[in-house]
């Protein structure tokens, strides 16, 4: 059963900059792109111990700092190899200035 978790306030997340927000054992990164909030798993599926939030983020994509795989911030889809698996993407909502992610 999924639940909503508060991960940040709107003032904490900057445009085109990952905001790290772990929920329990789930490493997440929250992004603000064109006025919308998106949440992705923060571990590269190509190299299981690398945080994507340590990589370069621009124009709606994040690049793994190790092998430069690129993923869409909007839906976690692979945009550039060597990764072949998408990153998990999670629904977000904003209520009273707080950002929530559904896990």
BELHU-V493475 format. One record per backbone hydrogen bond with DSSP energy under -1.0 kcal/mol. NH is the residue of the N-H (numbers start at 1). CO is the residue of the C=O. E is the energy in kcal/mol with one decimal. If there is no record, write none. Layout:
nh: {NH/NH}
co: {CO/CO}
e: {E/E}
This chain:
nh: {5/7/8/10/12/16/17/19/21/23/26/29/30/31/33/36/38/40/41/42/44/50/52/54/55/58/61/62/63/64/68/70/71/72/73/76/79/80/87/90/93/95/98/99/100/101/102/103}
co: {101/99/99/97/9/32/14/30/28/26/23/40/19/38/36/33/31/29/88/27/50/47/42/51/52/61/58/71/56/69/64/80/62/77/60/72/70/70/76/39/100/98/95/8/93/5/91/3}
e: {-2.6/-2.8/-1.2/-2.3/-1.7/-1.9/-1.5/-2.1/-2.0/-2.6/-2.4/-2.2/-2.8/-2.9/-2.7/-2.0/-2.4/-2.4/-2.6/-2.5/-2.6/-1.9/-2.0/-1.3/-2.7/-2.2/-1.7/-2.3/-2.7/-3.1/-1.3/-1.5/-2.3/-2.6/-2.7/-2.1/-3.6/-1.5/-2.9/-2.7/-1.8/-2.3/-2.2/-3.1/-3.0/-2.4/-2.3/-2.8}
